[in-house]
Amino acid sequence: MKQIIPFKKDLLFKTKVSEITSISLEHNLILKKEDHISGEFYISGDYKMTASSINRENFHFKIPFDIELDDKYNTNTLSIDIDNFYYEVMNNEALQVNIDLYIEGEKKEEEKQEIKQEEKQEIKQEEKQAPKEKNMDIQFPLINEINQTITREKEKEESREEEIKAIERPTPPTITLDEEVSKENNFNIFESVDNSDTYVTYHVYIVKEEDTIESIMKKYNVDKEQISLYNTIEEIKPGTKLIIPNSNE
């Protein structure tokens, strides 16, 4: 188990600092208690007060360090070292140091056992799930085949019903059209025809601008009473469809 612990500190100088000419880092960190690291960092070196200065000034800083560790570590196998160290001069008067402390050690036996238990549980769960997935692969085609069979039987049944309806459907009377009836005006104009009528043939006539009731009666050799049986004469206007019984047949 490895862990990096970052540490940062600003160190103030008594004089101006133009350039750090040498620097070193040491430490005496030790494990004082069972999960407790304590000690000091020692930073030393020399620097120039100005860029043109020939003389160099020495510096030395002692920085205390104290940290509690995760109790998962086995302290008998713990090692402490410096992973990285870098610095920066701040405003010609302070030195900012950054230290990355590297800690490595084995986990306690309890932690190892817990990890092993978790791994075993995951393996068992995968083994339990695997057979279910195989069964599902087998079941899905069967379900699909059953559904297809049901659909085919349903379509056959619907087809039989349509055939029976077609056989039972009565043959419509013969209709003669004097004018072509457009699809847009296609509605049931035979609602007024009585099923008990002796007529079997009818004319459907579309009234024109120049038509009158008399001219239509004369054209089809019918009287006003016969036309009134199937039409509302008062509402006749150009475009109206009239049902006229063929009394000559």
Secondary structure, DSSP 8 states (H G I E B T S, - for coil): -EEEEEEEEEEE-SS--SEEEEEEEEE--EEEETTEEEEEEEEEEEEESSTT----EEEEEEEEEEEE--TTB-GGG-EEEEEEEEEEEETTTEEEEEEEEEEE--B-HHHHHHHHHHHHHHHHHHHHHHHHHHHHHHHHHHHHHHHHHHHHHHHHHHHHHHHHHHHHS----EEEESS---GGG-----TT--TT-S--EEEEEE--TT--HHHHHHHHT--HHHHHHHS-GGG--TT-EEEEE-TT-
